């Protein structure tokens, strides 16, 4: 700027090139910035206090976590081999975030190459180092949960141009107990929803704009979502159908139907969007290099491969029971009140904004028809994609219910839903902070010598961190023949495996608890804040399945007299 030009109004103390104070104020007042800060505060308050749940440890307490050594082992073999149960994208993201830590460990000798096997091994102590990797993965999930909330905010605002409705929609998703639980763990569920929620934003834009960039954005972000978790793919056929219907009705309806249909389908933007979806997906899944590992993984999820955990899942006998189970698990994920509010919002929105509602819900219908119905089983995490349009419709409806000429009980019901849902989430967080495994660990440190051996018949994620405390821990098969010879001094039984045991194992556990196999029960640890009738704040989750694997009931037995003595 030339000397003497008076258009630069910056105070003399500010360096040239910095924005004027008015610009900073305008930036801070921007709706997206204000929403981002508000949602960041929500995430910090709800997610961060329990981000260290079960750490440090060599294994996460979260089932199906890919964090830590699972990520390292999988990524090193890509693309020729792939042993992960999930697609590779989030493994790659975590491995990238891990690299500075791994380089530091390499430089300090914490990681070394075994000269005999050529494998990279981590030197002890393992728990603090692996725990650090688990913690890093959790922070990545927290960030992506926040990003998912921002996507819901942006999509809702795009639909109704209403900041409050957008903020309510995003807050409803982020504060839901299931999302708040998995949003701070090293699982792929919330990262997948992050990519999917942003694809929803471009989907909504594509309905009206017909822009090539929006179709490509939808395809690319959809590809990233499915490359994080396969099941979310069920949402996209519904999106494609809705887009074709919109284009047919609003741009070709005056033409002969056959010609209109061809013109609705044969567009460059659809071809570009499809390419943006398919090509990254095939690359990330290694199909361009070797399709074999991809086929093997698909066979696992489709139940083709026998004798796998997935193939042994309990299947509901018919679609009626499956639909009831879907509602039951949906209530576990968000609580009965919030689920009821979402369903009421769908009905209300369909009557008031029919086109908008079917545009949002058609993907959910296709997801249920393509993913849940054929599998014949459902869990809380399976329903996260459906909660994205559900939250959007709830945000739109809730603002109209609050500000419209509705009876007072409607506003009272909205406040009740918010408080009950928050109480459920708070109860979940309290349960995580006081997990029954913490109490069991303290009991062992007070009452069992470090040299004692401990037997367990469960996965590490359902047990106290006894190996990290120095106890020699052995995995045992629960059958009476196992206890006919001297065995570990203590046994730890956990409720989260009981229903998965076969009748022989269940009978053995029952015999152990009754003291008939040489052991006696010396301590029992249970959760306090979740479960029907346990804690009044969690009433929104009463009568629903256990959310996550928090606070298992643990039974500790100590060896007494020999069997038959």
LINTABEL-V402716 format. One record per pair of residues at least 24 apart in sequence whose ideal C-beta (glycine too) atoms are under 6 Angstrom apart, sorted by the first residue. I is the first residue (numbers start at 1). J is the second residue. D is the distance in whole Angstrom. If there is no record, write none. Layout:
i:I j:J d:D
i:I j:J d:D
This chain:
i:31 j:163 d:5
i:35 j:153 d:5
i:35 j:167 d:6
i:39 j:146 d:6
i:39 j:149 d:5
i:39 j:170 d:6
i:40 j:146 d:6
i:42 j:174 d:6
i:43 j:146 d:5
i:46 j:180 d:5
i:47 j:142 d:5
i:47 j:183 d:6
i:47 j:184 d:5
i:50 j:429 d:5
i:50 j:432 d:4
i:51 j:138 d:5
i:51 j:184 d:5
i:53 j:432 d:5
i:55 j:131 d:4
i:55 j:134 d:6
i:55 j:135 d:6
i:56 j:127 d:4
i:56 j:128 d:5
i:56 j:131 d:3
i:57 j:127 d:6
i:57 j:131 d:6
i:57 j:465 d:5
i:57 j:468 d:6
i:58 j:126 d:5
i:58 j:127 d:5
i:58 j:130 d:5
i:59 j:460 d:4
i:59 j:461 d:6
i:60 j:134 d:5
i:60 j:186 d:6
i:61 j:461 d:5
i:62 j:185 d:4
i:62 j:187 d:6
i:63 j:461 d:6
i:63 j:549 d:5
i:64 j:187 d:6
i:65 j:186 d:4
i:65 j:187 d:5
i:67 j:134 d:5
i:67 j:137 d:3
i:67 j:186 d:3
i:68 j:130 d:5
i:68 j:133 d:4
i:68 j:134 d:5
i:71 j:95 d:6
i:79 j:286 d:4
i:79 j:289 d:4
i:80 j:290 d:6
i:81 j:293 d:6
i:82 j:286 d:6
i:82 j:293 d:4
i:86 j:188 d:5
i:86 j:229 d:6
i:87 j:227 d:5
i:87 j:285 d:6
i:88 j:284 d:6
i:89 j:227 d:4
i:89 j:228 d:5
i:89 j:284 d:5
i:90 j:188 d:5
i:90 j:191 d:5
i:90 j:228 d:5
i:94 j:137 d:5
i:97 j:136 d:6
i:97 j:140 d:6
i:127 j:468 d:4
i:134 j:186 d:6
i:137 j:186 d:4
i:138 j:184 d:5
i:138 j:186 d:6
i:141 j:183 d:6
i:141 j:184 d:6
i:141 j:190 d:5
i:142 j:184 d:6
i:144 j:190 d:6
i:144 j:191 d:5
i:144 j:194 d:4
i:145 j:183 d:4
i:145 j:190 d:5
i:147 j:194 d:5
i:148 j:193 d:5
i:148 j:194 d:4
i:148 j:197 d:5
i:149 j:174 d:4
i:151 j:197 d:4
i:151 j:198 d:4
i:151 j:201 d:5
i:152 j:197 d:6
i:152 j:391 d:6
i:154 j:201 d:5
i:155 j:200 d:5
i:155 j:201 d:5
i:155 j:204 d:5
i:156 j:392 d:5
i:156 j:395 d:5
i:158 j:204 d:5
i:160 j:396 d:6
i:164 j:399 d:5
i:165 j:395 d:5
i:165 j:396 d:5
i:165 j:399 d:4
i:168 j:395 d:4
i:168 j:398 d:5
i:169 j:391 d:5
i:169 j:392 d:5
i:169 j:395 d:3
i:172 j:391 d:5
i:172 j:394 d:5
i:173 j:391 d:4
i:175 j:425 d:6
i:176 j:334 d:4
i:177 j:424 d:5
i:177 j:425 d:5
i:177 j:428 d:5
i:177 j:547 d:6
i:178 j:333 d:3
i:178 j:380 d:5
i:180 j:425 d:5
i:181 j:548 d:5
i:188 j:228 d:5
i:188 j:229 d:5
i:189 j:381 d:5
i:189 j:384 d:6
i:191 j:228 d:5
i:192 j:225 d:5
i:192 j:228 d:4
i:192 j:229 d:4
i:192 j:232 d:5
i:193 j:384 d:5
i:195 j:221 d:5
i:195 j:224 d:4
i:195 j:225 d:4
i:196 j:225 d:4
i:196 j:232 d:5
i:196 j:385 d:6
i:197 j:388 d:5
i:199 j:225 d:6
i:200 j:388 d:6
i:203 j:239 d:5
i:206 j:243 d:6
i:207 j:246 d:5
i:212 j:269 d:5
i:212 j:272 d:6
i:215 j:269 d:4
i:215 j:272 d:6
i:215 j:273 d:4
i:216 j:272 d:5
i:216 j:273 d:6
i:216 j:276 d:5
i:218 j:273 d:6
i:219 j:273 d:4
i:219 j:276 d:3
i:219 j:277 d:4
i:220 j:276 d:4
i:222 j:277 d:5
i:223 j:277 d:5
i:223 j:280 d:4
i:223 j:281 d:5
i:227 j:281 d:6
i:227 j:284 d:4
i:231 j:371 d:5
i:232 j:385 d:5
i:234 j:367 d:4
i:234 j:370 d:4
i:234 j:371 d:4
i:235 j:363 d:4
i:235 j:367 d:5
i:235 j:385 d:5
i:237 j:366 d:5
i:238 j:362 d:4
i:238 j:363 d:4
i:238 j:365 d:6
i:238 j:366 d:3
i:239 j:363 d:5
i:242 j:359 d:5
i:242 j:362 d:5
i:313 j:377 d:5
i:315 j:376 d:4
i:315 j:377 d:5
i:316 j:376 d:5
i:322 j:376 d:6
i:325 j:378 d:6
i:326 j:378 d:5
i:329 j:378 d:5
i:329 j:379 d:6
i:329 j:380 d:5
i:330 j:383 d:5
i:331 j:544 d:5
i:332 j:380 d:5
i:332 j:544 d:4
i:332 j:545 d:5
i:332 j:547 d:5
i:333 j:380 d:4
i:333 j:383 d:6
i:335 j:421 d:5
i:335 j:424 d:4
i:335 j:540 d:3
i:335 j:541 d:6
i:336 j:540 d:6
i:337 j:417 d:4
i:337 j:420 d:4
i:337 j:421 d:6
i:337 j:540 d:5
i:338 j:417 d:6
i:338 j:421 d:5
i:341 j:394 d:6
i:341 j:417 d:5
i:342 j:390 d:4
i:342 j:394 d:5
i:345 j:393 d:5
i:345 j:394 d:4
i:345 j:397 d:4
i:346 j:393 d:6
i:348 j:397 d:5
i:349 j:393 d:5
i:349 j:397 d:6
i:360 j:389 d:4
i:364 j:389 d:6
i:420 j:540 d:4
i:421 j:540 d:6
i:423 j:537 d:4
i:424 j:538 d:5
i:424 j:540 d:4
i:424 j:541 d:5
i:426 j:537 d:6
i:427 j:529 d:4
i:427 j:530 d:6
i:427 j:535 d:6
i:427 j:537 d:5
i:427 j:538 d:4
i:430 j:529 d:5
i:431 j:527 d:5
i:431 j:529 d:4
i:431 j:530 d:5
i:431 j:550 d:5
i:431 j:551 d:5
i:432 j:550 d:6
i:435 j:551 d:5
i:436 j:525 d:4
i:436 j:526 d:6
i:436 j:527 d:6
i:436 j:551 d:4
i:436 j:554 d:6
i:437 j:464 d:4
i:439 j:525 d:5
i:440 j:464 d:4
i:440 j:525 d:5
i:440 j:554 d:5
i:443 j:523 d:5
i:452 j:489 d:4
i:453 j:488 d:4
i:453 j:489 d:6
i:454 j:488 d:6
i:454 j:490 d:5
i:455 j:488 d:4
i:455 j:491 d:5
i:456 j:492 d:5
i:458 j:494 d:5
i:458 j:497 d:5
i:462 j:494 d:5
i:462 j:496 d:4
i:462 j:552 d:5
i:478 j:505 d:4
i:478 j:508 d:4
i:478 j:509 d:6
i:479 j:504 d:6
i:479 j:508 d:5
i:480 j:508 d:6
i:483 j:517 d:4
i:489 j:559 d:5
i:490 j:558 d:5
i:491 j:519 d:6
i:491 j:557 d:4
i:492 j:556 d:6
i:493 j:555 d:4
i:494 j:552 d:5
i:494 j:554 d:6
i:495 j:552 d:5
i:495 j:553 d:4
i:496 j:549 d:6
i:496 j:552 d:5
i:517 j:563 d:5
i:518 j:562 d:5
i:518 j:563 d:4
i:519 j:557 d:4
i:519 j:559 d:6
i:520 j:560 d:5
i:521 j:555 d:6
i:521 j:557 d:5
i:522 j:556 d:6
i:522 j:558 d:5
i:523 j:556 d:4
i:524 j:555 d:5
i:525 j:554 d:4
i:526 j:553 d:5
i:527 j:551 d:3
